[in-house]
Every structure is written in structure tokens, then in C-alpha cells.
Amino acid sequence: MDLVIRDATVIDGTATPSYRADVAVTDGRIAEIHREDSPGPRPTGTRTVDAGGLALSPGFIDMHAHSDLALLRDPDHSAKAAQGVTLEVLGQDGLSYAPVDDRTLAQVRRSISGWNGDGEDIDFDWRTVGGYLDRLDRQGIAVNAAYLIPQGTVRMYAVGWDDRPATAAELDRMRQLVDQGMREGAVGMSSGLTYTPGMYADDAELTELCRVVAAHGGYYCPHHRSYGAGALEAYEEMVRLTRSAGCSLHLAHATMNFGVNEGRAPDLLALLDDALDAGADISLDTYPYTPGCTTLVAMLPSWASEGGPEAVLARLADAATAARIRHDLEIVGSDGCHGVPIEWDTIEISGTGAPALAGYVGRTVAESAALRGEEPWVTARRLLVEDRLGTTILQHVGHEENVRLIMRHRVHTGGSDGILQGDKPHPRAYGTFPHYLGRYARELGILSLEECVAHLTSRPAARLRLPDRGLVREGYRADLVLFDPATVAAGSTFEEPRVLPYGIPHVLIDGRFVIEDGRRTQVLAGRAVRSTGSAA
């Protein structure tokens, strides 16, 4: 054997009790699992790792990642590799970098610079989904990556930034783009239905695109139309829409936020259970924290974003239009802020594109406004304009009891929603998976360790239809994590968000160490993971 992991406590991803075994790896796959009570000789290998006291699990799958450019920019990518993440799902929230033409690429780079940076350091030598996946393979990446076709980008490409129904020709073009992306290896389609221009699509348009996704065996992953006022109705809309289209549904960062939804997780879970019992194919992901993270411009009403980033800045520069935006934000409750009037003391600035604005980072808009002796809207408007819409925020609107209840659900998986940009990013980017294991499994007992590992491994692998990942099983790929159940924990905090986790000494992808003895190696073992689905 190439490698034998000796005396590991195997947590195999099935949620069944752990067991002691030697696990042997050859040619990037698990070749033998020799339990301690098995007859016959123990396997031997060119290299042996003593795993006494350590748990061995499948590699963790991040079902909601924003590493679309980070994987190309940062070969180290310890933010995810050190957590035990061996596969990330990119193209989230309806906005990413393929498929595009030159115009669309320029617009999407601008519109999500707060998520991924402006991309000035990236050679965008692709325009298609297949071209992007080829680029990942050609360059070599730290962890594996799958891709969702971003519906907002597709609409930007075919329709533009207008708030109107697509014409028959435009809808046909969108179908073609989704079909091509699925044929080139995408695992499904995402939407950001509180982000423009994707939110301008009506249900009929989304249903038609989901039918294309379903024909290729993919799934629909919506950031739906509200996580605040009307959240339950937004979930119902996605369930109804995908059932009509015959498409699998995976609910992105599925939680119930804002004061209107405190204690309402049981309502969401009852809705999902009824649909599952009726035959729906549904899964969801969450991160184990209460605050959310997005861009400041995302809070604005959708009408203010029609036409694209330059149109937004023009509206902010006009006093009368800016006053209307403020009214929608503070009094009405904009659709960008999930129908809830914005509370400036919950909006913490986590990053700015312009270095001159760095002094705002780590304070809420309300705090910065008080220091300047001005109203919060004045501060927010200044940030939006001077940062050219690149400001990222943490939004402190979640509820711990909702988080805990949802993570126990039978179709739950883990997703970091990790935005790596900004001076003070959300700690979930560096801490989601060890936080699940350390805080919620070991300390709180919300999940058993075996259940928790299954949520982070086999369940997402099943959603992605990966036949040889997500379990410690002979013949499966050796994407593996060795961690200490007694000490594993997130190192990242809201005060120090870029600290790496504790208690994860070894991470392997295809049998190669990407983390060894707690340190990042120079190995780039990641590859694009392409869908094996085919058109009906």
C-alpha cells in the first residue's frame, strides 16, 4: 500500500457507531479497511501514520462556498483546507463568472467585488462553464470544486439588468446557456433572489430553467426571495416551483432570520417534512452561526439596482432618489433587506475595497455614524459611493434556537457561505466545519459526532450524486480527514476571524496530504468535479 493509517477511530459518514481500524490507501483510493477484530494480517505500506486517539472521517464537503476566484488567487487556501474541506461547491447565490461574454464578465466582476475582489489579479481566460472548470484543472487548486450555473449571471447575459419578464427569445437563450453549462459539468443552478438582476425573474421563468437542470439530473439551489418578512412563503414558493419543474431542491443557507422569525424554525421544518413525505427531493445547508454576511449594496431595494452598478451609483448621487432609497430601507423594508426595515445597529462593516475607508471596519453603521455626528443613512450612503459598492457587511439578525433546530433536520448539510474578502470577514469562512464538530457536537451535544460527520460528508455527496466520495469505504476516493475529537474547534472568532482551526492534523485529497502535521503542504490535489448526469 502507498499509505496505512493505523489504529484510527473510523467515523465513516453513515451516522452509525465508530469503530477502530487500519485504513490502507493506494493510487488515491481506499484499498482496505482492516477492523481491529478482523482476521488475517494487518495491511502494511510504504508509509504508516499512527492515528491513535484520532478520528478518521471522509473529507468535508462545503455545500455553499464563495471561493470562485480565491482558488485561482491563493494556491494555499488554508481557510478551507485546514478545516478538512476537500470539496467546495461554487457558483452560489446566482452570481459568478461563467457563462459570460465580455460585457457580462465586466458587470459581474463589479457587482460581486465585495464577495471575491475585483479580479484585477486574475486572467479571465474563460467564458463558459467548461472553460472555467478547465482553468481550475489546468492551474491546479488546493481542494476539489464543483460548480452551479448562476441564474443571475445567465439573466444578465441574455436579458441585462431590466426589471421585466424575459421575451420568448431571451428565455430560449437562457435555456441554451443552462443546458450548455450542465453538459459541460455543472451540478445544478443557483439563484440569488434578493440580488439583482436574478431577482427580476418570475416563477415561470425559473421553472423553465429548472426543467433544463432536471433533465441533466442536477439540482436547484436558491437563495430565495426572503429570509425575513415572508420567509416561510418564500420557502413554500421554492418547494412548489421545483416540484412543478420536476427538479431536486437544495435550500441555500436555510435559516429564519430577523425578529419576525424568532422561534419559527419549527414552521420551516414542518413545511419541509410535509413536502418530503409527499415525495419531494429536498436538502438544505446552514452555517453554525447567527449573523449573516453579504454586501452593503445588497440591502438596497431592487428598483435602485435596475440597470447595473453604474445606475446604482447615479441614483445614490441624486438627492431625491437617495431619499427614496432611504425611505424604502428604513420605513418600508426593502426587498434587498428581506422586507424588514433596516436596523443600522445590526449592520457591521466587515470589509472595504478602498483602503481609505478601512477605519469603518469592525463597527456598525450606527456606531460609525455616532462617531461622526451624523445619521446612519448618511454614513451608509457615503460608504456605498466612495467604496464603489464594494463594502461587505455582517448582519446580526439570526437566532440561536433556529440555528440549532435546523441543523438537526434529516436533510441538513453543512455550508460555510464563506466570503474570504475584507479585513474582518465572517469567522464562518475559516471555522464552519470544526465549529460544528467542536461546539455543536462535542460541547452542546446537538448532534452526535457520527451524525455530525454524516451531515458534512455523505449527505452532501449524495446530493451531488458522487458515487465514490463521502464515505470511508473500500474503493472510494481517499479524501480523508484525521481530527482529534477531544480538541477540534474553530480558531476563528468575530474579533480574530482569520485564525486556523485546532485539532485537525491531517487532511488528504486523493490520498495526498494537503495538511500534514497541522501544516499546509505544497500539494495541489484539487480538481474540478464535474456532473455525471446526462440529458434525458
Solvent accessible surface area in square Angstrom, and as a share of the most:
residue,aa,sasa,rsa
1,M,84,0.38
2,D,73,0.38
3,L,7,0.03
4,V,0,0.00
5,I,0,0.00
6,R,47,0.17
7,D,46,0.24
8,A,0,0.00
9,T,39,0.23
10,V,0,0.00
11,I,4,0.02
12,D,21,0.11
13,G,0,0.00
14,T,52,0.30
15,A,47,0.36
16,T,72,0.42
17,P,113,0.71
18,S,43,0.28
19,Y,34,0.13
20,R,99,0.36
21,A,2,0.02
22,D,3,0.02
23,V,0,0.00
24,A,0,0.00
25,V,3,0.02
26,T,41,0.24
27,D,125,0.65
28,G,14,0.14
29,R,86,0.31
30,I,1,0.01
31,A,46,0.35
32,E,49,0.22
33,I,33,0.17
34,H,16,0.07
35,R,108,0.39
36,E,131,0.59
37,D,121,0.63
38,S,39,0.25
39,P,125,0.79
40,G,54,0.52
41,P,124,0.78
42,R,117,0.43
43,P,10,0.06
44,T,101,0.59
45,G,27,0.26
46,T,129,0.75
47,R,95,0.35
48,T,70,0.41
49,V,13,0.07
50,D,111,0.57
51,A,0,0.00
52,G,46,0.44
53,G,62,0.59
54,L,27,0.14
55,A,0,0.00
56,L,0,0.00
57,S,0,0.00
58,P,1,0.01
59,G,4,0.04
60,F,0,0.00
61,I,3,0.02
62,D,0,0.00
63,M,1,0.00
64,H,0,0.00
65,A,0,0.00
66,H,6,0.03
67,S,0,0.00
68,D,4,0.02
69,L,0,0.00
70,A,12,0.09
71,L,1,0.01
72,L,11,0.05
73,R,79,0.29
74,D,57,0.30
75,P,76,0.48
76,D,61,0.32
77,H,1,0.01
78,S,15,0.10
79,A,7,0.06
80,K,0,0.00
81,A,0,0.00
82,A,10,0.08
83,Q,0,0.00
84,G,0,0.00
85,V,0,0.00
86,T,2,0.01
87,L,2,0.01
88,E,0,0.00
89,V,0,0.00
90,L,0,0.00
91,G,0,0.00
92,Q,1,0.00
93,D,5,0.03
94,G,1,0.01
95,L,12,0.06
96,S,0,0.00
97,Y,2,0.01
98,A,0,0.00
99,P,8,0.05
100,V,4,0.02
101,D,45,0.23
102,D,100,0.52
103,R,107,0.39
104,T,0,0.00
105,L,11,0.06
106,A,62,0.48
107,Q,45,0.20
108,V,0,0.00
109,R,61,0.22
110,R,67,0.24
111,S,27,0.18
112,I,2,0.01
113,S,20,0.13
114,G,4,0.04
115,W,8,0.03
116,N,6,0.03
117,G,11,0.11
118,D,72,0.37
119,G,0,0.00
120,E,140,0.63
121,D,92,0.48
122,I,18,0.09
123,D,94,0.48
124,F,19,0.08
125,D,74,0.38
126,W,8,0.03
127,R,86,0.32
128,T,49,0.29
129,V,1,0.00
130,G,9,0.09
131,G,20,0.20
132,Y,1,0.00
133,L,1,0.00
134,D,67,0.34
135,R,27,0.10
136,L,0,0.00
137,D,48,0.25
138,R,154,0.56
139,Q,70,0.31
140,G,10,0.10
141,I,0,0.00
142,A,1,0.01
143,V,0,0.00
144,N,4,0.02
145,A,0,0.00
146,A,1,0.01
147,Y,1,0.00
148,L,0,0.00
149,I,0,0.00
150,P,0,0.00
151,Q,0,0.00
152,G,1,0.01
153,T,0,0.00
154,V,0,0.00
155,R,0,0.00
156,M,0,0.00
157,Y,46,0.17
158,A,22,0.17
159,V,16,0.09
160,G,13,0.12
161,W,16,0.06
162,D,60,0.31
163,D,73,0.38
164,R,81,0.30
165,P,98,0.61
166,A,24,0.19
167,T,68,0.40
168,A,88,0.69
169,A,78,0.60
170,E,31,0.14
171,L,32,0.16
172,D,62,0.32
173,R,89,0.32
174,M,0,0.00
175,R,74,0.27
176,Q,89,0.40
177,L,5,0.03
178,V,0,0.00
179,D,40,0.21
180,Q,71,0.32
181,G,1,0.01
182,M,5,0.02
183,R,159,0.58
184,E,49,0.22
185,G,3,0.03
186,A,0,0.00
187,V,8,0.05
188,G,0,0.00
189,M,0,0.00
190,S,0,0.00
191,S,0,0.00
192,G,2,0.02
193,L,2,0.01
194,T,5,0.03
195,Y,26,0.10
196,T,20,0.12
197,P,0,0.00
198,G,2,0.01
199,M,24,0.11
200,Y,18,0.07
201,A,2,0.01
202,D,67,0.35
203,D,49,0.26
204,A,70,0.55
205,E,8,0.04
206,L,0,0.00
207,T,16,0.09
208,E,44,0.20
209,L,0,0.00
210,C,0,0.00
211,R,106,0.39
212,V,23,0.13
213,V,0,0.00
214,A,29,0.22
215,A,38,0.30
216,H,5,0.02
217,G,22,0.21
218,G,6,0.06
219,Y,4,0.02
220,Y,0,0.00
221,C,1,0.01
222,P,0,0.00
223,H,12,0.05
224,H,0,0.00
225,R,65,0.24
226,S,10,0.07
227,Y,8,0.03
228,G,0,0.00
229,A,43,0.34
230,G,37,0.36
231,A,1,0.01
232,L,29,0.14
233,E,104,0.47
234,A,6,0.05
235,Y,0,0.00
236,E,67,0.30
237,E,19,0.08
238,M,0,0.00
239,V,13,0.07
240,R,145,0.53
241,L,7,0.03
242,T,3,0.02
243,R,111,0.40
244,S,70,0.45
245,A,10,0.08
246,G,59,0.57
247,C,12,0.07
248,S,11,0.07
249,L,2,0.01
250,H,0,0.00
251,L,0,0.00
252,A,1,0.00
253,H,16,0.07
254,A,0,0.00
255,T,15,0.09
256,M,0,0.00
257,N,14,0.07
258,F,12,0.05
259,G,62,0.59
260,V,86,0.49
261,N,1,0.00
262,E,108,0.49
263,G,43,0.41
264,R,81,0.30
265,A,0,0.00
266,P,69,0.43
267,D,59,0.31
268,L,0,0.00
269,L,25,0.13
270,A,53,0.41
271,L,34,0.17
272,L,0,0.00
273,D,44,0.23
274,D,99,0.51
275,A,10,0.08
276,L,30,0.15
277,D,109,0.56
278,A,66,0.51
279,G,60,0.58
280,A,13,0.10
281,D,70,0.36
282,I,7,0.04
283,S,10,0.07
284,L,0,0.00
285,D,1,0.00
286,T,7,0.04
287,Y,17,0.06
288,P,1,0.01
289,Y,20,0.08
290,T,39,0.23
291,P,7,0.04
292,G,11,0.10
293,C,15,0.09
294,T,13,0.07
295,T,7,0.04
296,L,3,0.02
297,V,22,0.13
298,A,13,0.10
299,M,3,0.01
300,L,7,0.03
301,P,4,0.02
302,S,16,0.11
303,W,55,0.19
304,A,0,0.00
305,S,11,0.07
306,E,53,0.24
307,G,44,0.42
308,G,2,0.02
309,P,13,0.08
310,E,97,0.44
311,A,27,0.21
312,V,4,0.02
313,L,13,0.07
314,A,64,0.50
315,R,62,0.23
316,L,0,0.00
317,A,76,0.59
318,D,68,0.35
319,A,75,0.58
320,A,79,0.61
321,T,33,0.19
322,A,1,0.01
323,A,58,0.45
324,R,137,0.50
325,I,0,0.00
326,R,67,0.25
327,H,94,0.42
328,D,25,0.13
329,L,1,0.00
330,E,45,0.20
331,I,115,0.59
332,V,90,0.52
333,G,10,0.09
334,S,4,0.03
335,D,57,0.30
336,G,2,0.02
337,C,1,0.00
338,H,18,0.08
339,G,29,0.28
340,V,19,0.11
341,P,56,0.35
342,I,13,0.07
343,E,100,0.45
344,W,22,0.08
345,D,97,0.50
346,T,20,0.12
347,I,0,0.00
348,E,18,0.08
349,I,0,0.00
350,S,2,0.01
351,G,1,0.01
352,T,22,0.13
353,G,57,0.55
354,A,27,0.21
355,P,120,0.75
356,A,100,0.78
357,L,11,0.05
358,A,45,0.35
359,G,54,0.52
360,Y,23,0.09
361,V,28,0.16
362,G,29,0.28
363,R,100,0.36
364,T,20,0.11
365,V,0,0.00
366,A,29,0.23
367,E,88,0.39
368,S,4,0.03
369,A,1,0.01
370,A,79,0.61
371,L,123,0.61
372,R,126,0.46
373,G,70,0.68
374,E,43,0.19
375,E,93,0.42
376,P,39,0.24
377,W,10,0.03
378,V,59,0.34
379,T,0,0.00
380,A,1,0.00
381,R,70,0.26
382,R,54,0.20
383,L,0,0.00
384,L,1,0.01
385,V,55,0.32
386,E,92,0.41
387,D,8,0.04
388,R,120,0.44
389,L,11,0.06
390,G,9,0.09
391,T,0,0.00
392,T,3,0.02
393,I,0,0.00
394,L,3,0.01
395,Q,11,0.05
396,H,75,0.33
397,V,16,0.09
398,G,19,0.18
399,H,28,0.13
400,E,59,0.27
401,E,71,0.32
402,N,0,0.00
403,V,9,0.05
404,R,75,0.27
405,L,77,0.39
406,I,0,0.00
407,M,0,0.00
408,R,152,0.55
409,H,15,0.07
410,R,117,0.43
411,V,24,0.14
412,H,0,0.00
413,T,2,0.01
414,G,0,0.00
415,G,0,0.00
416,S,0,0.00
417,D,9,0.05
418,G,0,0.00
419,I,4,0.02
420,L,26,0.13
421,Q,58,0.26
422,G,19,0.18
423,D,90,0.46
424,K,45,0.19
425,P,2,0.01
426,H,0,0.00
427,P,1,0.01
428,R,0,0.00
429,A,0,0.00
430,Y,25,0.10
431,G,0,0.00
432,T,0,0.00
433,F,0,0.00
434,P,0,0.00
435,H,39,0.17
436,Y,1,0.00
437,L,0,0.00
438,G,0,0.00
439,R,95,0.35
440,Y,7,0.03
441,A,9,0.07
442,R,90,0.33
443,E,97,0.43
444,L,57,0.28
445,G,53,0.51
446,I,27,0.14
447,L,6,0.03
448,S,51,0.33
449,L,39,0.19
450,E,38,0.17
451,E,75,0.34
452,C,0,0.00
453,V,0,0.00
454,A,6,0.05
455,H,5,0.02
456,L,1,0.00
457,T,0,0.00
458,S,25,0.16
459,R,69,0.25
460,P,0,0.00
461,A,3,0.02
462,A,74,0.57
463,R,24,0.09
464,L,10,0.05
465,R,134,0.49
466,L,23,0.11
467,P,100,0.63
468,D,28,0.14
469,R,30,0.11
470,G,7,0.07
471,L,25,0.12
472,V,6,0.03
473,R,115,0.42
474,E,93,0.41
475,G,43,0.41
476,Y,35,0.13
477,R,70,0.26
478,A,0,0.00
479,D,11,0.06
480,L,1,0.00
481,V,0,0.00
482,L,0,0.00
483,F,0,0.00
484,D,36,0.18
485,P,41,0.26
486,A,74,0.57
487,T,70,0.41
488,V,1,0.00
489,A,28,0.21
490,A,21,0.16
491,G,8,0.07
492,S,8,0.05
493,T,61,0.35
494,F,61,0.25
495,E,128,0.58
496,E,110,0.49
497,P,10,0.06
498,R,102,0.37
499,V,54,0.31
500,L,74,0.37
501,P,20,0.13
502,Y,125,0.47
503,G,21,0.20
504,I,13,0.07
505,P,32,0.20
506,H,14,0.06
507,V,0,0.00
508,L,0,0.00
509,I,0,0.00
510,D,40,0.20
511,G,17,0.17
512,R,113,0.41
513,F,22,0.09
514,V,0,0.00
515,I,4,0.02
516,E,48,0.22
517,D,92,0.48
518,G,49,0.47
519,R,178,0.65
520,R,44,0.16
521,T,30,0.17
522,Q,180,0.80
523,V,35,0.20
524,L,54,0.27
525,A,4,0.03
526,G,0,0.00
527,R,104,0.38
528,A,14,0.11
529,V,12,0.07
530,R,83,0.30
531,S,30,0.20
532,T,111,0.64
533,G,36,0.35
534,S,86,0.55
535,A,41,0.32
536,A,128,1.00
